[in-house]
Amino acid sequence: MLDQLDGARRDLADLTNPISGRVRIDAFPTAAMDLIPHAIADVASKHPSLEILFTESSTPLQLRRLRAGRLDLALIAGGEGLPDWDLAGIETEPLPSGELRVAVSRDHPLAHHDRVTAADLGDQRWIAGRGRGGEPQFGAWPSLTDPRIVVELESWSARIGFVAAGMGITTIPALATAIVPDTVVTVAVDDPHALGRSMLLARMVGPLDVATASVRDALVRQARRIAAH
């Protein structure tokens, strides 16, 4: 509530004090599907003089660029299957990332359920992610011990294409559901053992200037929108 109040105060101040300048932000690719473009559009509609420069890269590169002063904000991922990043001198705040789901073809038996359990996923064929140079990707459902992976693909569009063709199912975060076509359905999973991943907004320790704070507020608003669906 205090966070929302601070954001509202800034929005009111912006009505009489137009914001300009440049804010540099970097994020992992999944965030660029829905979260980042809507946040940038949100800021642009309110502050047309504010320039936002966006790039996408791996978390280690993001952290190096933050420390070198080449970034103002970075969206990084943490949690299940990811390293413990060196965050010395960097301040982070958690953003809501929504629940982890599975994507299945519209003709798949699981597509007719609002929610399934981890036991329902044990005998499924999985379309898993494969990152460049060992970059972590979503694999089969996190709590499965011996999943049947039929193919590993780098891009989300390829993974969703294989799912739509009925070749298997895939784990999908809320951030990526915006790209799902009508031929694919996402289903929630009841599984207390699946830790999933978290999303962190990172910056160098210290106060934010007005321009960067406005972008930060837009990112929070969009993250909450995605997590609520």
NORRALIN-V71381 format. One record per helix or strand of 2 or more residues. SS is the DSSP state (alpha for helix, beta for strand). FROM is the first residue (numbers start at 1). TO is the last residue. Records with the same first field share a line. If there is no record, write none. Layout:
SS=FROM-TO ; FROM-TO
This chain:
alpha=2-16 ; 29-32 ; 35-46 ; 59-67 ; 109-112 ; 118-121 ; 132-134 ; 156-164 ; 174-179 ; 210-228
beta=21-27 ; 50-56 ; 73-79 ; 90-95 ; 101-105 ; 115-117 ; 125-129 ; 148-153 ; 169-172 ; 184-190 ; 197-204
